[in-house]
Amino acid sequence: MGKSDCDSPVIELDLAKIYHNAKTLVQLFKSQHSEIMGITKVVLGNPIIAKALTSAGIKYIGDSRIENLKRMIKEDVNAEFVLIRTPFRSNVKQVVKYADISFNTELSIIKKLSENAVNLTKVHQIILMIEMGDLREGILRTDIEQMIQNILPLKGIKIRGIGTNLACFGGIKPTALKMKELSDIAMFIENKFRIKLELISGGNSANFEWFQEIKNRNRINNIRLGEAIFLGRETLYRKPIKGLYQDAVNLITEVIESNKKESVPDGEICQDAFGQIPSFKDKGIISRAILGIGRQDVDVNGLTPLADVNIIGSSSDHIILEITKSIINVGDKIRFKLNYSALLSAMTSPFVKKVIINNI
Ligand SMILES: *Cc1c(COP(=O)(O)O)cnc(C)c1O
């Protein structure tokens, strides 16, 4: 992937581990008559990774960005492509062109999708997102019936299913009750309008526990997974999922200074580079190292070092470490685990090189 003169910092993506995670999840869900949608936004729709997901048996690839869908289509990733962020009005033509399915909540947008689908002689499929308490995107339950009545006559539009998104903006748990309600809404729509809803998408990696614990999932037959695939864990409590790798992705960056210095800055303390007033504990002289990566590249709060160091601070371009045990020299590489936010930011930074190892 992307050429660079400098091989630090680097995000290392272990393709064999990502494939293993995806395949394990596909099989687990399949044994329970459900399918998963692989969510690729965190890897910017990287086609090599998307192909690993499809070879693991994932049929639906979802991404929030049209640019990422285009990238995967161009590289012949073989999947049904789903745009999982509801479309911009100014961009509906691209949606119809590149997405097989899109998530929707606004009638005026769906009408535009319909016009564009007719123009392109296509049928664009939609999943209607239902508001179930998390207060991000979603049609209010009281509006669903009217909405569907208005959609059904539109040409070039097919309602493929419904879905909801929880544990995101509002942190609301996808409980058995919430999921049963979604399932009931699906059955209500099917009975009322005599249509078949093929895809009932119950949520994201936060639904994992519900999926494992509740045997009767009624009509819910799809879950959208990003973090579970790439970081091997569910997202309500961030518990590791058994049998998956939690270290498929790592960040590696180089030490650009290593020295013994005071633990407390010398002088009057005012605001730091980000408008905060820092405070320091006096531990006397400590071993410190500086890494050539900073807040412009990664959400530093989401990094966990895999070495005997503590992160004591960061600036736009640096992370400052306290070295606790071993000796660390200039030029040494320090490895980090990333949480989803750190992964998202580092993958999006043009200054962080992306390297795929263990090709499948
Ligand atoms: C990002 C996203 C997901 C994936 O969430 P994870 O927690 O990474 O599994 C699912 N659905 C929607 C609508 C999203 O935007």
The ligand as an SDF file (V2000), in Angstrom:
LIG
                    3D

 15 15  0  0  0  0  0  0  0  0999 V2000
  -19.5220    1.9550   11.9550 C   0  0  0  0  0  0  0  0  0  0  0  0
  -20.8670    1.3300   11.8950 C   0  0  0  0  0  0  0  0  0  0  0  0
  -21.0480   -0.0190   12.2550 C   0  0  0  0  0  0  0  0  0  0  0  0
  -19.9300   -0.8830   12.7750 C   0  0  0  0  0  0  0  0  0  0  0  0
  -19.7710   -0.6950   14.1300 O   0  0  0  0  0  0  0  0  0  0  0  0
  -18.7630   -1.5950   14.9910 P   0  0  0  0  0  0  0  0  0  0  0  0
  -18.9890   -1.1480   16.3750 O   0  0  0  0  0  0  0  0  0  0  0  0
  -17.4010   -1.2890   14.5000 O   0  0  0  0  0  0  0  0  0  0  0  0
  -19.1430   -3.0030   14.7570 O   0  0  0  0  0  0  0  0  0  0  0  0
  -22.3220   -0.5460   12.1340 C   0  0  0  0  0  0  0  0  0  0  0  0
  -23.3560    0.1780   11.6950 N   0  0  0  0  0  0  0  0  0  0  0  0
  -23.2300    1.4740   11.3460 C   0  0  0  0  0  0  0  0  0  0  0  0
  -24.4250    2.2190   10.8790 C   0  0  0  0  0  0  0  0  0  0  0  0
  -21.9810    2.1000   11.4540 C   0  0  0  0  0  0  0  0  0  0  0  0
  -21.8650    3.3790   11.0960 O   0  0  0  0  0  0  0  0  0  0  0  0
  1  2  1  0
  2  3  1  0
  2 14  2  0
  3  4  1  0
  3 10  2  0
  4  5  1  0
  5  6  1  0
  6  7  2  0
  6  8  1  0
  6  9  1  0
 10 11  1  0
 11 12  2  0
 12 13  1  0
 12 14  1  0
 14 15  1  0
M  END
$$$$
